[in-house]
Amino acid sequence: MKEIEVKVYDNDLEKAMRILKKKVQNDGLFKRLKMKKAYEKPSEYRRRKQREALRRQRIVASRNRYR
């Protein structure tokens, strides 16, 4: 697990909290915690992994289309 660090400048805690929330969300920490909360059947796990892979492929394909 990688370390998430946010620096606070000029005692601007509000901005630092927004940055931290965005970093945590982009890292997928909340998603991983939510997935670990309950048991996931192996068939559901495979189906979810396949959906995620298809989603990544669509994103890459759409990026390549505009280059």
CHARMM internal coordinates of N, CA and C (Angstrom, degrees):
IC EDIT
DIST 1 N 1 CA 1.4424
DIST 1 CA 1 C 1.5220
ANGL 1 N 1 CA 1 C 108.64
DIST 1 C 2 N 1.3306
ANGL 1 CA 1 C 2 N 115.48
DIHE 1 N 1 CA 1 C 2 N 132.66
DIST 2 N 2 CA 1.4595
ANGL 1 C 2 N 2 CA 117.51
DIHE 1 CA 1 C 2 N 2 CA -176.96
DIST 2 CA 2 C 1.5262
ANGL 2 N 2 CA 2 C 110.98
DIHE 1 C 2 N 2 CA 2 C -86.20
DIST 2 C 3 N 1.2908
ANGL 2 CA 2 C 3 N 114.70
DIHE 2 N 2 CA 2 C 3 N 158.16
DIST 3 N 3 CA 1.4502
ANGL 2 C 3 N 3 CA 122.02
DIHE 2 CA 2 C 3 N 3 CA -176.74
DIST 3 CA 3 C 1.5247
ANGL 3 N 3 CA 3 C 110.21
DIHE 2 C 3 N 3 CA 3 C -86.80
DIST 3 C 4 N 1.3197
ANGL 3 CA 3 C 4 N 116.26
DIHE 3 N 3 CA 3 C 4 N 131.07
DIST 4 N 4 CA 1.4652
ANGL 3 C 4 N 4 CA 121.18
DIHE 3 CA 3 C 4 N 4 CA 178.46
DIST 4 CA 4 C 1.5209
ANGL 4 N 4 CA 4 C 107.48
DIHE 3 C 4 N 4 CA 4 C -104.86
DIST 4 C 5 N 1.3249
ANGL 4 CA 4 C 5 N 115.58
DIHE 4 N 4 CA 4 C 5 N 125.88
DIST 5 N 5 CA 1.4610
ANGL 4 C 5 N 5 CA 120.53
DIHE 4 CA 4 C 5 N 5 CA -176.47
DIST 5 CA 5 C 1.5171
ANGL 5 N 5 CA 5 C 109.44
DIHE 4 C 5 N 5 CA 5 C -132.88
DIST 5 C 6 N 1.3310
ANGL 5 CA 5 C 6 N 116.04
DIHE 5 N 5 CA 5 C 6 N 137.15
DIST 6 N 6 CA 1.4570
ANGL 5 C 6 N 6 CA 121.87
DIHE 5 CA 5 C 6 N 6 CA 178.15
DIST 6 CA 6 C 1.5204
ANGL 6 N 6 CA 6 C 107.82
DIHE 5 C 6 N 6 CA 6 C -131.99
DIST 6 C 7 N 1.3099
ANGL 6 CA 6 C 7 N 116.06
DIHE 6 N 6 CA 6 C 7 N 130.06
DIST 7 N 7 CA 1.4646
ANGL 6 C 7 N 7 CA 120.47
DIHE 6 CA 6 C 7 N 7 CA 178.18
DIST 7 CA 7 C 1.5267
ANGL 7 N 7 CA 7 C 109.55
DIHE 6 C 7 N 7 CA 7 C -95.45
DIST 7 C 8 N 1.3262
ANGL 7 CA 7 C 8 N 115.56
DIHE 7 N 7 CA 7 C 8 N 140.66
DIST 8 N 8 CA 1.4615
ANGL 7 C 8 N 8 CA 121.95
DIHE 7 CA 7 C 8 N 8 CA -179.43
DIST 8 CA 8 C 1.5244
ANGL 8 N 8 CA 8 C 107.86
DIHE 7 C 8 N 8 CA 8 C -103.36
DIST 8 C 9 N 1.3186
ANGL 8 CA 8 C 9 N 115.16
DIHE 8 N 8 CA 8 C 9 N 121.99
DIST 9 N 9 CA 1.4611
ANGL 8 C 9 N 9 CA 120.80
DIHE 8 CA 8 C 9 N 9 CA 179.24
DIST 9 CA 9 C 1.5243
ANGL 9 N 9 CA 9 C 109.84
DIHE 8 C 9 N 9 CA 9 C -108.86
DIST 9 C 10 N 1.3064
ANGL 9 CA 9 C 10 N 117.30
DIHE 9 N 9 CA 9 C 10 N 137.88
DIST 10 N 10 CA 1.4672
ANGL 9 C 10 N 10 CA 124.44
DIHE 9 CA 9 C 10 N 10 CA 176.53
DIST 10 CA 10 C 1.5294
ANGL 10 N 10 CA 10 C 112.51
DIHE 9 C 10 N 10 CA 10 C 53.47
DIST 10 C 11 N 1.3159
ANGL 10 CA 10 C 11 N 117.20
DIHE 10 N 10 CA 10 C 11 N 37.15
DIST 11 N 11 CA 1.4686
ANGL 10 C 11 N 11 CA 123.17
DIHE 10 CA 10 C 11 N 11 CA -179.87
DIST 11 CA 11 C 1.5225
ANGL 11 N 11 CA 11 C 112.87
DIHE 10 C 11 N 11 CA 11 C 52.86
DIST 11 C 12 N 1.3252
ANGL 11 CA 11 C 12 N 117.02
DIHE 11 N 11 CA 11 C 12 N 30.71
DIST 12 N 12 CA 1.4625
ANGL 11 C 12 N 12 CA 121.44
DIHE 11 CA 11 C 12 N 12 CA 179.70
DIST 12 CA 12 C 1.5293
ANGL 12 N 12 CA 12 C 108.39
DIHE 11 C 12 N 12 CA 12 C -90.28
DIST 12 C 13 N 1.3211
ANGL 12 CA 12 C 13 N 115.43
DIHE 12 N 12 CA 12 C 13 N 79.49
DIST 13 N 13 CA 1.4544
ANGL 12 C 13 N 13 CA 121.55
DIHE 12 CA 12 C 13 N 13 CA -176.64
DIST 13 CA 13 C 1.5262
ANGL 13 N 13 CA 13 C 112.08
DIHE 12 C 13 N 13 CA 13 C -69.28
DIST 13 C 14 N 1.3205
ANGL 13 CA 13 C 14 N 117.33
DIHE 13 N 13 CA 13 C 14 N -32.96
DIST 14 N 14 CA 1.4668
ANGL 13 C 14 N 14 CA 121.40
DIHE 13 CA 13 C 14 N 14 CA -179.36
DIST 14 CA 14 C 1.5337
ANGL 14 N 14 CA 14 C 110.15
DIHE 13 C 14 N 14 CA 14 C -60.17
DIST 14 C 15 N 1.3241
ANGL 14 CA 14 C 15 N 115.82
DIHE 14 N 14 CA 14 C 15 N -47.47
DIST 15 N 15 CA 1.4596
ANGL 14 C 15 N 15 CA 120.44
DIHE 14 CA 14 C 15 N 15 CA -178.98
DIST 15 CA 15 C 1.5292
ANGL 15 N 15 CA 15 C 110.65
DIHE 14 C 15 N 15 CA 15 C -66.58
DIST 15 C 16 N 1.3192
ANGL 15 CA 15 C 16 N 116.67
DIHE 15 N 15 CA 15 C 16 N -39.44
DIST 16 N 16 CA 1.4573
ANGL 15 C 16 N 16 CA 120.68
DIHE 15 CA 15 C 16 N 16 CA 179.08
DIST 16 CA 16 C 1.5319
ANGL 16 N 16 CA 16 C 110.60
DIHE 15 C 16 N 16 CA 16 C -63.56
DIST 16 C 17 N 1.3197
ANGL 16 CA 16 C 17 N 117.79
DIHE 16 N 16 CA 16 C 17 N -38.75
DIST 17 N 17 CA 1.4619
ANGL 16 C 17 N 17 CA 121.21
DIHE 16 CA 16 C 17 N 17 CA 178.61
DIST 17 CA 17 C 1.5206
ANGL 17 N 17 CA 17 C 111.02
DIHE 16 C 17 N 17 CA 17 C -66.26
DIST 17 C 18 N 1.3344
ANGL 17 CA 17 C 18 N 117.64
DIHE 17 N 17 CA 17 C 18 N -39.82
DIST 18 N 18 CA 1.4658
ANGL 17 C 18 N 18 CA 120.77
DIHE 17 CA 17 C 18 N 18 CA 177.62
DIST 18 CA 18 C 1.5266
ANGL 18 N 18 CA 18 C 110.58
DIHE 17 C 18 N 18 CA 18 C -62.70
DIST 18 C 19 N 1.3290
ANGL 18 CA 18 C 19 N 116.08
DIHE 18 N 18 CA 18 C 19 N -42.97
DIST 19 N 19 CA 1.4625
ANGL 18 C 19 N 19 CA 120.99
DIHE 18 CA 18 C 19 N 19 CA 179.17
DIST 19 CA 19 C 1.5229
ANGL 19 N 19 CA 19 C 110.25
DIHE 18 C 19 N 19 CA 19 C -63.99
DIST 19 C 20 N 1.3500
ANGL 19 CA 19 C 20 N 116.92
DIHE 19 N 19 CA 19 C 20 N -42.46
DIST 20 N 20 CA 1.4611
ANGL 19 C 20 N 20 CA 121.00
DIHE 19 CA 19 C 20 N 20 CA 179.53
DIST 20 CA 20 C 1.5247
ANGL 20 N 20 CA 20 C 110.67
DIHE 19 C 20 N 20 CA 20 C -62.90
DIST 20 C 21 N 1.3118
ANGL 20 CA 20 C 21 N 117.85
DIHE 20 N 20 CA 20 C 21 N -45.00
DIST 21 N 21 CA 1.4622
ANGL 20 C 21 N 21 CA 121.22
DIHE 20 CA 20 C 21 N 21 CA 179.35
DIST 21 CA 21 C 1.5217
ANGL 21 N 21 CA 21 C 110.82
DIHE 20 C 21 N 21 CA 21 C -59.23
DIST 21 C 22 N 1.3263
ANGL 21 CA 21 C 22 N 116.58
DIHE 21 N 21 CA 21 C 22 N -42.88
DIST 22 N 22 CA 1.4632
ANGL 21 C 22 N 22 CA 120.49
DIHE 21 CA 21 C 22 N 22 CA -179.56
DIST 22 CA 22 C 1.5300
ANGL 22 N 22 CA 22 C 110.78
DIHE 21 C 22 N 22 CA 22 C -65.97
DIST 22 C 23 N 1.3335
ANGL 22 CA 22 C 23 N 117.19
DIHE 22 N 22 CA 22 C 23 N -41.12
DIST 23 N 23 CA 1.4635
ANGL 22 C 23 N 23 CA 120.31
DIHE 22 CA 22 C 23 N 23 CA 179.46
DIST 23 CA 23 C 1.5264
ANGL 23 N 23 CA 23 C 111.12
DIHE 22 C 23 N 23 CA 23 C -64.90
DIST 23 C 24 N 1.3347
ANGL 23 CA 23 C 24 N 116.83
DIHE 23 N 23 CA 23 C 24 N -41.43
DIST 24 N 24 CA 1.4566
ANGL 23 C 24 N 24 CA 120.99
DIHE 23 CA 23 C 24 N 24 CA 179.68
DIST 24 CA 24 C 1.5274
ANGL 24 N 24 CA 24 C 109.98
DIHE 23 C 24 N 24 CA 24 C -65.69
DIST 24 C 25 N 1.3186
ANGL 24 CA 24 C 25 N 116.47
DIHE 24 N 24 CA 24 C 25 N -40.68
DIST 25 N 25 CA 1.4583
ANGL 24 C 25 N 25 CA 120.23
DIHE 24 CA 24 C 25 N 25 CA 179.80
DIST 25 CA 25 C 1.5301
ANGL 25 N 25 CA 25 C 110.66
DIHE 24 C 25 N 25 CA 25 C -66.16
DIST 25 C 26 N 1.3184
ANGL 25 CA 25 C 26 N 117.36
DIHE 25 N 25 CA 25 C 26 N -44.44
DIST 26 N 26 CA 1.4646
ANGL 25 C 26 N 26 CA 120.89
DIHE 25 CA 25 C 26 N 26 CA 179.79
DIST 26 CA 26 C 1.5280
ANGL 26 N 26 CA 26 C 111.42
DIHE 25 C 26 N 26 CA 26 C -65.91
DIST 26 C 27 N 1.3094
ANGL 26 CA 26 C 27 N 117.08
DIHE 26 N 26 CA 26 C 27 N -31.43
DIST 27 N 27 CA 1.4609
ANGL 26 C 27 N 27 CA 121.52
DIHE 26 CA 26 C 27 N 27 CA 179.06
DIST 27 CA 27 C 1.5232
ANGL 27 N 27 CA 27 C 111.19
DIHE 26 C 27 N 27 CA 27 C -72.06
DIST 27 C 28 N 1.3276
ANGL 27 CA 27 C 28 N 117.88
DIHE 27 N 27 CA 27 C 28 N -24.01
DIST 28 N 28 CA 1.4525
ANGL 27 C 28 N 28 CA 121.80
DIHE 27 CA 27 C 28 N 28 CA 179.86
DIST 28 CA 28 C 1.5201
ANGL 28 N 28 CA 28 C 113.45
DIHE 27 C 28 N 28 CA 28 C 84.77
DIST 28 C 29 N 1.3234
ANGL 28 CA 28 C 29 N 116.64
DIHE 28 N 28 CA 28 C 29 N 19.01
DIST 29 N 29 CA 1.4578
ANGL 28 C 29 N 29 CA 121.01
DIHE 28 CA 28 C 29 N 29 CA -177.84
DIST 29 CA 29 C 1.5240
ANGL 29 N 29 CA 29 C 111.23
DIHE 28 C 29 N 29 CA 29 C -63.29
DIST 29 C 30 N 1.3274
ANGL 29 CA 29 C 30 N 117.41
DIHE 29 N 29 CA 29 C 30 N -47.36
DIST 30 N 30 CA 1.4636
ANGL 29 C 30 N 30 CA 120.65
DIHE 29 CA 29 C 30 N 30 CA -179.39
DIST 30 CA 30 C 1.5152
ANGL 30 N 30 CA 30 C 111.03
DIHE 29 C 30 N 30 CA 30 C -61.80
DIST 30 C 31 N 1.3194
ANGL 30 CA 30 C 31 N 116.24
DIHE 30 N 30 CA 30 C 31 N -39.68
DIST 31 N 31 CA 1.4582
ANGL 30 C 31 N 31 CA 120.44
DIHE 30 CA 30 C 31 N 31 CA 179.87
DIST 31 CA 31 C 1.5300
ANGL 31 N 31 CA 31 C 110.72
DIHE 30 C 31 N 31 CA 31 C -64.03
DIST 31 C 32 N 1.3370
ANGL 31 CA 31 C 32 N 116.65
DIHE 31 N 31 CA 31 C 32 N -43.38
DIST 32 N 32 CA 1.4645
ANGL 31 C 32 N 32 CA 120.30
DIHE 31 CA 31 C 32 N 32 CA 178.70
DIST 32 CA 32 C 1.5242
ANGL 32 N 32 CA 32 C 111.63
DIHE 31 C 32 N 32 CA 32 C -63.90
DIST 32 C 33 N 1.3357
ANGL 32 CA 32 C 33 N 116.92
DIHE 32 N 32 CA 32 C 33 N -41.34
DIST 33 N 33 CA 1.4616
ANGL 32 C 33 N 33 CA 120.23
DIHE 32 CA 32 C 33 N 33 CA 178.96
DIST 33 CA 33 C 1.5225
ANGL 33 N 33 CA 33 C 110.93
DIHE 32 C 33 N 33 CA 33 C -63.90
DIST 33 C 34 N 1.3156
ANGL 33 CA 33 C 34 N 116.68
DIHE 33 N 33 CA 33 C 34 N -40.90
DIST 34 N 34 CA 1.4568
ANGL 33 C 34 N 34 CA 121.02
DIHE 33 CA 33 C 34 N 34 CA 179.64
DIST 34 CA 34 C 1.5254
ANGL 34 N 34 CA 34 C 110.30
DIHE 33 C 34 N 34 CA 34 C -64.43
DIST 34 C 35 N 1.3345
ANGL 34 CA 34 C 35 N 117.52
DIHE 34 N 34 CA 34 C 35 N -40.26
DIST 35 N 35 CA 1.4520
ANGL 34 C 35 N 35 CA 121.09
DIHE 34 CA 34 C 35 N 35 CA -179.76
DIST 35 CA 35 C 1.5315
ANGL 35 N 35 CA 35 C 111.24
DIHE 34 C 35 N 35 CA 35 C -67.46
DIST 35 C 36 N 1.3131
ANGL 35 CA 35 C 36 N 118.07
DIHE 35 N 35 CA 35 C 36 N -33.58
DIST 36 N 36 CA 1.4600
ANGL 35 C 36 N 36 CA 121.56
DIHE 35 CA 35 C 36 N 36 CA -178.65
DIST 36 CA 36 C 1.5253
ANGL 36 N 36 CA 36 C 112.40
DIHE 35 C 36 N 36 CA 36 C -77.94
DIST 36 C 37 N 1.3236
ANGL 36 CA 36 C 37 N 117.31
DIHE 36 N 36 CA 36 C 37 N -14.91
DIST 37 N 37 CA 1.4536
ANGL 36 C 37 N 37 CA 121.00
DIHE 36 CA 36 C 37 N 37 CA -176.37
DIST 37 CA 37 C 1.5260
ANGL 37 N 37 CA 37 C 111.98
DIHE 36 C 37 N 37 CA 37 C -65.92
DIST 37 C 38 N 1.3125
ANGL 37 CA 37 C 38 N 117.50
DIHE 37 N 37 CA 37 C 38 N -35.50
DIST 38 N 38 CA 1.4618
ANGL 37 C 38 N 38 CA 121.23
DIHE 37 CA 37 C 38 N 38 CA -177.19
DIST 38 CA 38 C 1.5288
ANGL 38 N 38 CA 38 C 109.80
DIHE 37 C 38 N 38 CA 38 C -127.20
DIST 38 C 39 N 1.3263
ANGL 38 CA 38 C 39 N 114.90
DIHE 38 N 38 CA 38 C 39 N 157.81
DIST 39 N 39 CA 1.4557
ANGL 38 C 39 N 39 CA 120.59
DIHE 38 CA 38 C 39 N 39 CA 178.83
DIST 39 CA 39 C 1.5248
ANGL 39 N 39 CA 39 C 110.07
DIHE 38 C 39 N 39 CA 39 C -72.32
DIST 39 C 40 N 1.3174
ANGL 39 CA 39 C 40 N 115.70
DIHE 39 N 39 CA 39 C 40 N 139.13
DIST 40 N 40 CA 1.4533
ANGL 39 C 40 N 40 CA 121.62
DIHE 39 CA 39 C 40 N 40 CA 178.15
DIST 40 CA 40 C 1.5285
ANGL 40 N 40 CA 40 C 107.95
DIHE 39 C 40 N 40 CA 40 C -118.26
DIST 40 C 41 N 1.3288
ANGL 40 CA 40 C 41 N 115.43
DIHE 40 N 40 CA 40 C 41 N 123.19
DIST 41 N 41 CA 1.4571
ANGL 40 C 41 N 41 CA 119.78
DIHE 40 CA 40 C 41 N 41 CA -179.71
DIST 41 CA 41 C 1.5262
ANGL 41 N 41 CA 41 C 109.27
DIHE 40 C 41 N 41 CA 41 C -62.83
DIST 41 C 42 N 1.3481
ANGL 41 CA 41 C 42 N 117.12
DIHE 41 N 41 CA 41 C 42 N 149.36
DIST 42 N 42 CA 1.4690
ANGL 41 C 42 N 42 CA 119.99
DIHE 41 CA 41 C 42 N 42 CA -179.88
DIST 42 CA 42 C 1.5261
ANGL 42 N 42 CA 42 C 113.40
DIHE 41 C 42 N 42 CA 42 C -56.71
DIST 42 C 43 N 1.3311
ANGL 42 CA 42 C 43 N 117.17
DIHE 42 N 42 CA 42 C 43 N -36.53
DIST 43 N 43 CA 1.4662
ANGL 42 C 43 N 43 CA 119.16
DIHE 42 CA 42 C 43 N 43 CA 179.34
DIST 43 CA 43 C 1.5287
ANGL 43 N 43 CA 43 C 110.62
DIHE 42 C 43 N 43 CA 43 C -67.79
DIST 43 C 44 N 1.3427
ANGL 43 CA 43 C 44 N 117.50
DIHE 43 N 43 CA 43 C 44 N -38.45
DIST 44 N 44 CA 1.4664
ANGL 43 C 44 N 44 CA 120.97
DIHE 43 CA 43 C 44 N 44 CA 177.16
DIST 44 CA 44 C 1.5244
ANGL 44 N 44 CA 44 C 110.48
DIHE 43 C 44 N 44 CA 44 C -66.98
DIST 44 C 45 N 1.3335
ANGL 44 CA 44 C 45 N 115.95
DIHE 44 N 44 CA 44 C 45 N -37.45
DIST 45 N 45 CA 1.4577
ANGL 44 C 45 N 45 CA 121.21
DIHE 44 CA 44 C 45 N 45 CA 178.60
DIST 45 CA 45 C 1.5302
ANGL 45 N 45 CA 45 C 110.44
DIHE 44 C 45 N 45 CA 45 C -61.27
DIST 45 C 46 N 1.3415
ANGL 45 CA 45 C 46 N 116.34
DIHE 45 N 45 CA 45 C 46 N -48.09
DIST 46 N 46 CA 1.4654
ANGL 45 C 46 N 46 CA 120.06
DIHE 45 CA 45 C 46 N 46 CA 179.42
DIST 46 CA 46 C 1.5267
ANGL 46 N 46 CA 46 C 111.03
DIHE 45 C 46 N 46 CA 46 C -62.60
DIST 46 C 47 N 1.3210
ANGL 46 CA 46 C 47 N 116.71
DIHE 46 N 46 CA 46 C 47 N -42.61
DIST 47 N 47 CA 1.4636
ANGL 46 C 47 N 47 CA 120.80
DIHE 46 CA 46 C 47 N 47 CA -179.54
DIST 47 CA 47 C 1.5332
ANGL 47 N 47 CA 47 C 110.96
DIHE 46 C 47 N 47 CA 47 C -63.25
DIST 47 C 48 N 1.3413
ANGL 47 CA 47 C 48 N 116.44
DIHE 47 N 47 CA 47 C 48 N -42.23
DIST 48 N 48 CA 1.4685
ANGL 47 C 48 N 48 CA 120.55
DIHE 47 CA 47 C 48 N 48 CA 179.22
DIST 48 CA 48 C 1.5243
ANGL 48 N 48 CA 48 C 110.71
DIHE 47 C 48 N 48 CA 48 C -65.06
DIST 48 C 49 N 1.3269
ANGL 48 CA 48 C 49 N 116.33
DIHE 48 N 48 CA 48 C 49 N -44.22
DIST 49 N 49 CA 1.4668
ANGL 48 C 49 N 49 CA 119.97
DIHE 48 CA 48 C 49 N 49 CA 179.35
DIST 49 CA 49 C 1.5263
ANGL 49 N 49 CA 49 C 110.95
DIHE 48 C 49 N 49 CA 49 C -61.24
DIST 49 C 50 N 1.3292
ANGL 49 CA 49 C 50 N 116.57
DIHE 49 N 49 CA 49 C 50 N -39.31
DIST 50 N 50 CA 1.4627
ANGL 49 C 50 N 50 CA 120.42
DIHE 49 CA 49 C 50 N 50 CA 179.38
DIST 50 CA 50 C 1.5308
ANGL 50 N 50 CA 50 C 110.62
DIHE 49 C 50 N 50 CA 50 C -66.13
DIST 50 C 51 N 1.3397
ANGL 50 CA 50 C 51 N 116.86
DIHE 50 N 50 CA 50 C 51 N -42.27
DIST 51 N 51 CA 1.4698
ANGL 50 C 51 N 51 CA 120.46
DIHE 50 CA 50 C 51 N 51 CA 177.82
DIST 51 CA 51 C 1.5214
ANGL 51 N 51 CA 51 C 110.92
DIHE 50 C 51 N 51 CA 51 C -62.01
DIST 51 C 52 N 1.3361
ANGL 51 CA 51 C 52 N 116.76
DIHE 51 N 51 CA 51 C 52 N -42.38
DIST 52 N 52 CA 1.4599
ANGL 51 C 52 N 52 CA 120.28
DIHE 51 CA 51 C 52 N 52 CA 179.26
DIST 52 CA 52 C 1.5241
ANGL 52 N 52 CA 52 C 111.18
DIHE 51 C 52 N 52 CA 52 C -63.77
DIST 52 C 53 N 1.3227
ANGL 52 CA 52 C 53 N 117.14
DIHE 52 N 52 CA 52 C 53 N -40.31
DIST 53 N 53 CA 1.4691
ANGL 52 C 53 N 53 CA 121.16
DIHE 52 CA 52 C 53 N 53 CA 179.24
DIST 53 CA 53 C 1.5227
ANGL 53 N 53 CA 53 C 110.55
DIHE 52 C 53 N 53 CA 53 C -64.45
DIST 53 C 54 N 1.3343
ANGL 53 CA 53 C 54 N 116.91
DIHE 53 N 53 CA 53 C 54 N -42.75
DIST 54 N 54 CA 1.4634
ANGL 53 C 54 N 54 CA 120.21
DIHE 53 CA 53 C 54 N 54 CA 177.70
DIST 54 CA 54 C 1.5215
ANGL 54 N 54 CA 54 C 111.33
DIHE 53 C 54 N 54 CA 54 C -62.56
DIST 54 C 55 N 1.3202
ANGL 54 CA 54 C 55 N 115.70
DIHE 54 N 54 CA 54 C 55 N -39.81
DIST 55 N 55 CA 1.4674
ANGL 54 C 55 N 55 CA 120.27
DIHE 54 CA 54 C 55 N 55 CA 179.02
DIST 55 CA 55 C 1.5349
ANGL 55 N 55 CA 55 C 110.32
DIHE 54 C 55 N 55 CA 55 C -62.85
DIST 55 C 56 N 1.3405
ANGL 55 CA 55 C 56 N 116.47
DIHE 55 N 55 CA 55 C 56 N -44.43
DIST 56 N 56 CA 1.4648
ANGL 55 C 56 N 56 CA 119.98
DIHE 55 CA 55 C 56 N 56 CA 178.09
DIST 56 CA 56 C 1.5174
ANGL 56 N 56 CA 56 C 111.15
DIHE 55 C 56 N 56 CA 56 C -62.14
DIST 56 C 57 N 1.3374
ANGL 56 CA 56 C 57 N 117.11
DIHE 56 N 56 CA 56 C 57 N -40.02
DIST 57 N 57 CA 1.4631
ANGL 56 C 57 N 57 CA 120.25
DIHE 56 CA 56 C 57 N 57 CA 178.64
DIST 57 CA 57 C 1.5187
ANGL 57 N 57 CA 57 C 111.57
DIHE 56 C 57 N 57 CA 57 C -63.71
DIST 57 C 58 N 1.3344
ANGL 57 CA 57 C 58 N 117.24
DIHE 57 N 57 CA 57 C 58 N -41.03
DIST 58 N 58 CA 1.4660
ANGL 57 C 58 N 58 CA 120.00
DIHE 57 CA 57 C 58 N 58 CA 178.33
DIST 58 CA 58 C 1.5170
ANGL 58 N 58 CA 58 C 111.47
DIHE 57 C 58 N 58 CA 58 C -64.18
DIST 58 C 59 N 1.3242
ANGL 58 CA 58 C 59 N 117.00
DIHE 58 N 58 CA 58 C 59 N -38.86
DIST 59 N 59 CA 1.4626
ANGL 58 C 59 N 59 CA 120.84
DIHE 58 CA 58 C 59 N 59 CA 179.40
DIST 59 CA 59 C 1.5239
ANGL 59 N 59 CA 59 C 110.01
DIHE 58 C 59 N 59 CA 59 C -64.59
DIST 59 C 60 N 1.3330
ANGL 59 CA 59 C 60 N 117.33
DIHE 59 N 59 CA 59 C 60 N -45.52
DIST 60 N 60 CA 1.4692
ANGL 59 C 60 N 60 CA 121.18
DIHE 59 CA 59 C 60 N 60 CA 179.69
DIST 60 CA 60 C 1.5283
ANGL 60 N 60 CA 60 C 109.96
DIHE 59 C 60 N 60 CA 60 C -63.86
DIST 60 C 61 N 1.3376
ANGL 60 CA 60 C 61 N 116.92
DIHE 60 N 60 CA 60 C 61 N -41.70
DIST 61 N 61 CA 1.4629
ANGL 60 C 61 N 61 CA 120.38
DIHE 60 CA 60 C 61 N 61 CA 179.93
DIST 61 CA 61 C 1.5220
ANGL 61 N 61 CA 61 C 111.00
DIHE 60 C 61 N 61 CA 61 C -63.87
DIST 61 C 62 N 1.3298
ANGL 61 CA 61 C 62 N 117.73
DIHE 61 N 61 CA 61 C 62 N -39.21
DIST 62 N 62 CA 1.4552
ANGL 61 C 62 N 62 CA 119.57
DIHE 61 CA 61 C 62 N 62 CA -179.66
DIST 62 CA 62 C 1.5281
ANGL 62 N 62 CA 62 C 111.01
DIHE 61 C 62 N 62 CA 62 C -69.98
DIST 62 C 63 N 1.3253
ANGL 62 CA 62 C 63 N 116.79
DIHE 62 N 62 CA 62 C 63 N -33.59
DIST 63 N 63 CA 1.4732
ANGL 62 C 63 N 63 CA 120.22
DIHE 62 CA 62 C 63 N 63 CA 177.31
DIST 63 CA 63 C 1.5212
ANGL 63 N 63 CA 63 C 110.37
DIHE 62 C 63 N 63 CA 63 C -67.18
DIST 63 C 64 N 1.3287
ANGL 63 CA 63 C 64 N 116.20
DIHE 63 N 63 CA 63 C 64 N -41.81
DIST 64 N 64 CA 1.4688
ANGL 63 C 64 N 64 CA 120.44
DIHE 63 CA 63 C 64 N 64 CA -178.77
DIST 64 CA 64 C 1.5035
ANGL 64 N 64 CA 64 C 112.21
DIHE 63 C 64 N 64 CA 64 C -70.06
DIST 64 C 65 N 1.3125
ANGL 64 CA 64 C 65 N 117.77
DIHE 64 N 64 CA 64 C 65 N -25.74
DIST 65 N 65 CA 1.4584
ANGL 64 C 65 N 65 CA 121.46
DIHE 64 CA 64 C 65 N 65 CA -178.74
DIST 65 CA 65 C 1.5314
ANGL 65 N 65 CA 65 C 111.43
DIHE 64 C 65 N 65 CA 65 C -65.14
DIST 65 C 66 N 1.3243
ANGL 65 CA 65 C 66 N 116.92
DIHE 65 N 65 CA 65 C 66 N -31.77
DIST 66 N 66 CA 1.4604
ANGL 65 C 66 N 66 CA 121.02
DIHE 65 CA 65 C 66 N 66 CA -175.40
DIST 66 CA 66 C 1.5187
ANGL 66 N 66 CA 66 C 113.18
DIHE 65 C 66 N 66 CA 66 C -95.38
DIST 66 C 67 N 1.2965
ANGL 66 CA 66 C 67 N 117.89
DIHE 66 N 66 CA 66 C 67 N 8.82
DIST 67 N 67 CA 1.4739
ANGL 66 C 67 N 67 CA 119.47
DIHE 66 CA 66 C 67 N 67 CA -179.72
DIST 67 CA 67 C 1.4834
ANGL 67 N 67 CA 67 C 111.04
DIHE 66 C 67 N 67 CA 67 C -98.28
END
COOR INIT
IC SEED 1 N 1 CA 1 C
IC BUILD
